Amino acid sequence: MSAGTAGADPTTGTGARADVFHDTIAELTWYEVERAALDGAVLLWAFGVIEQHGPHLPTGTDVYLPSARLREVRGLLAERGVRALIVPPYYWGINVVSGSFPASYSIRPELMTEVVADLMAGMARDGFRHVFCFSGHGDALHNRTVHAGVRAARERTGIDASFVMEPELAGRLGLSPDDPCLTLHATGPVDGGAAFSSSTAAAPDGDAPGGGLDVHAGRWETSMMLHCHPDLVRDEVRATLPPTDLGPEELAVWRRGHDDARRTTPLGYFGDPAAAGAAEGHRSHLLSAEQAAAAIVERLERG
């Protein structure tokens, strides 16, 4: 495993804490949370899963990455005069694609919808008026369920909850860009134009420079982990993994999930993790945070 040290080069992300409660409301007192709500703070909430990510990334990848993104978003919002608190990440989600792999756990969509709506009702009772939700997981049913929970919370409490995502993901999920449950942000290429998505939710449609698609635990996601949590990457394994070089036809089969996905990607990754780099992950991390922060500020200014 890679060795990280505190205070190292910020482009590598070394020294970052893997504790998902770090910098969240779990470390605050109830008085501090109440005061923040009264002062008009917004909430940022990441939705991930525990899911296999090949032989080189931890099963919590889809939790670690959006959590790191939200810490960056919070700082950018503060620079724009918007105070934000981070809710501890939600990590018991839905796995269709990885359903046949060990350590890929799911709950029923209807149960997840109710849990999300109930928790947001508590946030509304505390006086929070805006909750911005982010996904760290590309599974379509998982993201549709996050959207359903956001919609239920809005209808039951009147809170301005929204799901922050790229227009590309909204289109893949069949959601209207005018949906009030969505906060859409711009997308753009990183690394000199290579087609990597700005969040894990949209990454399944990115092209890998080697010719195949970069979908899951490949170059993009591994680059992000090398930046955010290098100590958790099994780098000696990563360096030995060949690119999968799979295209749209294989992607369609893979997305059917469960045994179809495991047959398509028997090692659990879809892309080229050996081509990943921390510098690329750093650029992508910053870009995705900047895009999200800008979209949040725009929504708040619209009222």
Backbone torsions as a table, in degrees:
resi	resn	phi	psi	omega
1	MET	NA	149.6	179.6
2	SER	-66.9	152.8	179.8
3	ALA	-110.0	121.1	178.7
4	GLY	-107.6	149.5	178.8
5	THR	-131.2	140.6	-180.0
6	ALA	-62.4	141.9	176.7
7	GLY	82.1	10.4	-179.7
8	ALA	-79.4	-176.6	-178.2
9	ASP	-52.5	123.9	-177.0
10	PRO	-64.7	-21.1	178.8
11	THR	-72.2	-12.6	176.9
12	THR	-97.5	-16.1	-179.8
13	GLY	72.3	6.1	-176.3
14	THR	-64.4	146.4	-178.5
15	GLY	91.8	-4.0	179.1
16	ALA	-67.2	142.3	179.9
17	ARG	-81.4	135.2	179.7
18	ALA	-86.7	-5.0	179.8
19	ASP	-66.1	115.4	-175.8
20	VAL	-74.3	-11.6	173.4
21	PHE	-83.5	-13.6	-176.0
22	HIS	-59.4	130.4	177.1
23	ASP	66.9	20.9	176.9
24	THR	-110.5	177.6	-179.9
25	ILE	-66.6	-12.1	176.2
26	ALA	-64.2	-21.6	179.8
27	GLU	-95.6	1.0	-179.8
28	LEU	-100.8	161.4	171.5
29	THR	-84.6	164.4	178.5
30	TRP	-62.4	-34.0	179.9
31	TYR	-63.9	-42.3	-179.8
32	GLU	-66.9	-36.3	177.4
33	VAL	-67.4	-44.6	179.2
34	GLU	-60.5	-43.6	-179.5
35	ARG	-62.9	-40.6	178.9
36	ALA	-63.3	-41.0	177.9
37	ALA	-63.2	-43.9	179.3
38	LEU	-63.8	-29.6	179.6
39	ASP	-83.8	-0.2	175.3
40	GLY	90.4	18.2	179.2
41	ALA	-64.8	149.0	174.2
42	VAL	-99.7	162.7	179.3
43	LEU	-110.9	141.6	174.8
44	LEU	-116.8	132.1	-172.7
45	TRP	-139.1	124.3	-179.9
46	ALA	-99.1	141.3	179.3
47	PHE	-121.1	111.2	178.6
48	GLY	-126.2	-163.6	178.0
49	VAL	-145.7	164.8	165.5
50	ILE	-95.7	115.4	-169.6
51	GLU	-153.0	146.3	176.8
52	GLN	-59.5	140.7	175.5
53	HIS	-134.1	54.6	178.7
54	GLY	72.4	-175.2	-178.5
55	PRO	-83.7	4.8	-172.2
56	HIS	-123.5	-13.6	-179.0
57	LEU	-118.6	150.9	-179.3
58	PRO	-72.2	158.0	-179.4
59	THR	-68.6	-15.1	177.7
60	GLY	-91.9	13.8	-177.2
61	THR	-52.5	-43.4	-176.7
62	ASP	-74.0	-2.9	172.6
63	VAL	-101.8	-43.8	-178.9
64	TYR	-62.6	-43.0	-173.8
65	LEU	-68.7	-48.9	177.8
66	PRO	-66.9	-28.7	176.8
67	SER	-63.7	-43.0	176.7
68	ALA	-64.3	-38.9	178.7
69	ARG	-61.6	-42.4	-177.7
70	LEU	-66.6	-34.0	176.3
71	ARG	-64.0	-37.6	176.9
72	GLU	-69.1	-42.7	178.7
73	VAL	-60.4	-43.2	-180.0
74	ARG	-58.0	-43.3	178.9
75	GLY	-64.0	-40.4	179.2
76	LEU	-67.1	-37.2	177.0
77	LEU	-65.2	-40.1	179.1
78	ALA	-60.2	-38.0	177.7
79	GLU	-63.9	-23.7	179.8
80	ARG	-98.8	10.2	176.8
81	GLY	82.5	16.5	180.0
82	VAL	-111.6	119.6	176.7
83	ARG	-85.3	135.6	179.5
84	ALA	-134.6	143.2	170.1
85	LEU	-111.1	150.5	179.7
86	ILE	-105.2	127.1	175.7
87	VAL	-81.5	139.8	174.9
88	PRO	-52.4	140.9	-172.3
89	PRO	-66.0	147.0	172.1
90	TYR	-87.3	128.0	-175.0
91	TYR	-132.8	9.1	172.9
92	TRP	-104.7	85.1	-174.9
93	GLY	-110.6	-145.3	-171.0
94	ILE	-122.2	128.0	177.8
95	ASN	-120.5	107.0	171.9
96	VAL	-95.1	-53.2	-175.3
97	VAL	-60.8	-46.6	-176.7
98	SER	-91.2	15.9	-171.7
99	GLY	-61.0	-22.3	-179.4
100	SER	-93.6	-1.4	179.1
101	PHE	-93.4	148.9	172.2
102	PRO	-61.7	154.6	176.1
103	ALA	62.5	27.7	174.9
104	SER	-122.4	98.9	-168.2
105	TYR	-106.1	147.3	-177.8
106	SER	-134.5	155.9	167.4
107	ILE	-124.2	167.0	-179.1
108	ARG	-67.9	136.7	-179.3
109	PRO	-54.6	-41.1	-178.4
110	GLU	-65.3	-33.4	177.5
111	LEU	-69.3	-44.9	178.9
112	MET	-61.2	-41.4	178.9
113	THR	-57.7	-45.2	-178.1
114	GLU	-68.4	-39.0	178.2
115	VAL	-62.8	-45.9	179.7
116	VAL	-60.7	-47.3	-178.4
117	ALA	-64.2	-40.9	179.4
118	ASP	-64.3	-43.6	-179.7
119	LEU	-65.2	-39.0	177.6
120	MET	-67.4	-30.6	175.6
121	ALA	-62.6	-38.8	175.7
122	GLY	-65.0	-38.5	177.0
123	MET	-64.2	-39.7	177.6
124	ALA	-64.9	-39.9	178.1
125	ARG	-62.9	-30.6	177.8
126	ASP	-72.6	-12.3	178.9
127	GLY	104.0	2.2	176.8
128	PHE	-73.4	135.3	-176.3
129	ARG	-105.0	-19.8	-177.0
130	HIS	-133.6	128.6	174.7
131	VAL	-127.0	124.3	179.5
132	PHE	-109.9	118.5	-174.5
133	CYS	-102.3	141.8	-178.9
134	PHE	-129.3	145.6	176.6
135	SER	-106.9	139.9	173.2
136	GLY	-108.5	12.4	-169.1
137	HIS	-136.4	133.6	-173.8
138	GLY	-87.8	-6.2	-176.9
139	ASP	-59.5	128.0	-174.5
140	ALA	-61.7	-45.0	-178.5
141	LEU	-65.6	-37.6	176.0
142	HIS	-57.8	-48.0	-176.9
143	ASN	-70.7	-35.1	174.4
144	ARG	-64.0	-33.0	179.7
145	THR	-73.2	-39.3	172.8
146	VAL	-56.9	-45.6	179.3
147	HIS	-60.6	-41.6	179.5
148	ALA	-63.6	-39.3	178.0
149	GLY	-65.6	-41.0	176.9
150	VAL	-61.4	-45.9	-179.1
151	ARG	-62.6	-43.0	179.9
152	ALA	-63.2	-41.7	179.6
153	ALA	-63.9	-42.1	178.5
154	ARG	-61.2	-44.2	-177.0
155	GLU	-68.2	-35.8	-174.3
156	ARG	-86.5	-28.2	-172.5
157	THR	-120.6	-19.1	-175.6
158	GLY	80.8	1.6	179.3
159	ILE	-67.7	145.9	178.6
160	ASP	-86.3	76.0	175.7
161	ALA	-91.9	142.2	178.0
162	SER	-149.6	157.6	-178.3
163	PHE	-104.7	115.5	-177.7
164	VAL	-85.5	122.7	-177.8
165	MET	-158.2	171.8	175.7
166	GLU	-82.2	150.7	175.1
167	PRO	-56.9	-32.0	-179.3
168	GLU	-63.2	-41.5	178.7
169	LEU	-68.5	-41.2	177.9
170	ALA	-57.4	-41.4	178.6
171	GLY	-64.9	-41.9	179.4
172	ARG	-64.1	-30.7	-179.9
173	LEU	-86.9	-4.7	-179.1
174	GLY	75.9	27.3	-178.4
175	LEU	-99.7	144.8	179.9
176	SER	-76.2	139.6	176.2
177	PRO	-64.3	-16.8	178.4
178	ASP	-91.3	2.6	-179.0
179	ASP	-61.4	122.5	-179.5
180	PRO	-65.6	-14.2	177.7
181	CYS	-79.3	-5.4	-175.7
182	LEU	-111.3	142.4	164.5
183	THR	-117.6	102.7	-175.9
184	LEU	-89.1	139.8	176.6
185	HIS	-124.4	158.8	-178.9
186	ALA	-65.9	158.0	173.8
187	THR	-126.3	157.1	179.7
188	GLY	-162.0	159.5	-178.6
189	PRO	-72.7	154.9	173.4
190	VAL	-123.6	169.9	176.9
191	ASP	57.5	49.5	174.3
192	GLY	70.1	22.4	174.4
193	GLY	109.4	-4.4	176.8
194	ALA	-61.3	141.0	-172.1
195	ALA	-84.1	75.0	173.3
196	PHE	-111.0	139.0	-177.8
197	SER	-76.1	163.4	-175.9
198	SER	-91.6	-2.4	174.2
199	SER	-150.8	159.4	-179.0
200	THR	-64.1	-23.9	-179.2
201	ALA	-65.7	-30.9	-177.5
202	ALA	-104.3	-8.0	-173.7
203	ALA	-55.0	-27.1	-177.2
204	PRO	-59.7	-12.6	180.0
205	ASP	-105.0	9.1	-177.1
206	GLY	-81.0	143.8	175.8
207	ASP	-88.2	133.3	174.1
208	ALA	-84.6	142.0	-177.7
209	PRO	-55.8	-26.3	-179.0
210	GLY	-74.3	-6.5	178.2
211	GLY	116.2	-29.8	177.4
212	GLY	-86.5	173.9	177.6
213	LEU	-82.5	148.0	177.1
214	ASP	-109.7	104.6	-166.6
215	VAL	-117.7	-51.9	-169.9
216	HIS	-147.0	123.1	179.6
217	ALA	56.7	28.9	179.6
218	GLY	-97.5	-146.2	-175.6
219	ARG	-63.2	-46.1	-174.0
220	TRP	-66.1	-53.7	-175.6
221	GLU	-66.4	-37.5	178.7
222	THR	-68.0	-37.2	176.2
223	SER	-60.6	-41.6	179.6
224	MET	-63.7	-42.1	179.0
225	MET	-69.0	-34.6	176.6
226	LEU	-64.1	-30.1	175.9
227	HIS	-79.5	-50.6	-171.0
228	CYS	-80.2	-42.0	-174.9
229	HIS	-144.0	67.1	-177.7
230	PRO	-60.6	-27.8	-179.6
231	ASP	-64.8	-19.8	-177.0
232	LEU	-94.6	-4.3	179.1
233	VAL	-89.5	129.0	175.1
234	ARG	-82.1	81.9	-169.6
235	ASP	-67.0	-33.2	179.7
236	GLU	-67.4	-26.7	175.0
237	VAL	-80.7	-45.4	-178.4
238	ARG	-52.2	-43.1	-175.0
239	ALA	-64.3	-18.4	-177.3
240	THR	-96.1	-4.3	-171.9
241	LEU	-85.5	123.7	177.6
242	PRO	-77.3	154.2	175.5
243	PRO	-64.4	146.2	-179.8
244	THR	-78.1	-28.0	177.7
245	ASP	52.7	44.1	178.6
246	LEU	-99.5	147.4	-176.6
247	GLY	-113.9	-165.2	-175.5
248	PRO	-59.2	-36.4	-179.2
249	GLU	-64.8	-44.6	178.0
250	GLU	-66.9	-34.4	178.2
251	LEU	-61.6	-41.5	179.6
252	ALA	-61.8	-40.1	177.8
253	VAL	-68.6	-45.3	-179.5
254	TRP	-57.3	-39.8	-178.1
255	ARG	-69.9	-15.1	174.0
256	ARG	-66.8	-23.4	170.4
257	GLY	84.8	-178.2	177.1
258	HIS	51.2	-126.0	-174.3
259	ASP	-65.1	-33.2	177.6
260	ASP	-61.4	-42.9	179.6
261	ALA	-67.9	-40.6	-177.8
262	ARG	-68.5	-34.0	175.7
263	ARG	-68.7	-36.8	-178.7
264	THR	-70.5	-40.1	-179.0
265	THR	-129.9	78.2	-174.0
266	PRO	-62.9	-23.5	176.5
267	LEU	-91.1	-5.3	172.8
268	GLY	94.1	-3.5	179.2
269	TYR	-117.4	155.0	-175.9
270	PHE	-137.3	93.4	-176.4
271	GLY	148.0	-149.1	-174.4
272	ASP	-134.4	76.0	-176.9
273	PRO	-63.4	-26.8	-179.0
274	ALA	-66.6	-21.2	-179.9
275	ALA	-86.7	0.0	-175.6
276	ALA	-71.4	158.0	176.7
277	GLY	-153.1	147.0	-177.5
278	ALA	-64.2	-36.2	-179.3
279	ALA	-63.6	-40.7	176.9
280	GLU	-63.9	-42.1	177.8
281	GLY	-62.9	-37.2	178.3
282	HIS	-63.0	-46.1	180.0
283	ARG	-62.9	-43.5	-179.7
284	SER	-65.7	-40.3	178.7
285	HIS	-59.4	-48.1	-179.2
286	LEU	-66.1	-42.9	-179.3
287	LEU	-61.6	-46.0	-177.7
288	SER	-64.2	-37.0	178.6
289	ALA	-68.3	-42.5	179.4
290	GLU	-62.4	-42.2	179.5
291	GLN	-63.8	-43.0	-179.2
292	ALA	-66.8	-44.9	-179.2
293	ALA	-61.1	-41.5	179.6
294	ALA	-63.0	-40.5	-180.0
295	ALA	-67.9	-36.8	178.4
296	ILE	-65.4	-46.5	179.2
297	VAL	-60.8	-41.7	178.5
298	GLU	-61.1	-42.4	179.2
299	ARG	-64.8	-43.2	179.6
300	LEU	-64.2	-36.9	179.2
301	GLU	-69.5	-29.4	176.4
302	ARG	-73.0	-17.5	179.5
303	GLY	78.4	NA	NA
